[in-house]
Amino acid sequence: MTIPVFRFAPSPNGYLHLGHAYSALLNAKLAERLSGRLLLRIEDIDVTRCREEFVAAIAEDLTWLGLRWEQPVRRQSEHFDNYHAAFGGLRRKGFVYPCFCSRKDLADAVRLRETKTGTQWRRDPDGAPLYPGTCRHRPAGEVAMRLGRSEPHTWRIDMAAALLAAPGALAYTRIDLEGEATLQPIAPARWGDAVVVRREIPTSYHLSVVVDDAVQEITHVVRGQDLEAATDLHVLLQALLALPTPLYHHHALIRDEQGDKLAKSRFSKTLRELREQGISPAEVRRSLGFNRT
Ligand code: GLU
């Protein structure tokens, strides 16, 4: 029997708040219930926003909460070679294409279409306009010439080609908190030709998370509902890269009194602020519905 492997994977671009605490505690609780392992992964591919100070604070705050995890901790910034290799696989199979559109080009193209049609251009689940496809069908000669001149702004998944190549009807297994499993069909096309690699960061959240979950042999991905739609893209990438698909549980998000997501909220307190106010880890756990003291 394989041992269940869970992970908590924060990005060190700020201090942890109650939403992170809930996710980490839930992973720990489920890992314990199934006699599984708990890993911590630092998702620090965005070197412009991530800071060492926050990496140290993550370990400190989680330890304060009473959590323990295995060593060594995987840091994404140390594994760009892994993501590059996965990207190479996608490129060789023709599942990605270089995109030479800048952010401004994209905004202009979308605005033009919206003015022409009088309707809003389609958005992806994160609310960003879908890529209008400008670079998808450039002739091979032109692409070679442009690649010789400069690095593309991004490499995008060719969603139509990817869906054609993906085996059968894609789905993943969703589990609820009682361990009940349901098959969840996916609809990755709603992401359009999503970015897989950027010029400034030679990977993306989607590519790195899929590679890391496979490298770390994660069997159970437990994360917030805000990432539920992204799972569709992850399952597609797993199929294209011949990687296993873990089980997924997307938990409800902890919201502040105003009903806003904590990560975006101006009112939410970080764990260290709560600690400084004299709140105990047991109180934090209880307030989040974890009854162990
Ligand atoms: N790094 C992501 C975040 O902090 C979580 C990624 C994941 O759990 O897949 O929101």
Boltz pocket constraint, residues with backbone or C-beta under 6 A from the ligand:
constraints:
  - pocket:
      binder: B
      contacts: [[A, 7], [A, 9], [A, 10], [A, 11], [A, 43], [A, 209], [A, 222], [A, 223], [A, 227]]
      max_distance: 6.0
